[in-house]
Amino acid sequence: MTSKATFDMEDKFMAPFFVKQRVSIEKGDGIHVWDEEGNVIIHFPP
């Protein structure tokens, strides 16, 4: 599934109670997370 497909499904089925962050995480390992397109994002938790 692509991020766009995930966001479209979220727009269709999720209630608009929160500000949406357009990030779709597929997997994570330590401080690294990957989106559905395979891009690596380094996440530094507080």
Residue pairs with C-beta under 8 A, 6 or more apart in sequence:
1 36
2 36
2 37
3 22
3 24
3 35
3 36
3 37
6 24
6 36
7 20
7 22
7 24
10 20
23 35
23 41
24 35
24 36
25 33
25 34
25 35
26 34
26 35
26 36
27 33
27 34
28 34
28 43
31 42
31 43
31 44
31 45
32 40
32 41
32 42
32 43
33 40
33 41
33 43
34 40
34 41
35 41
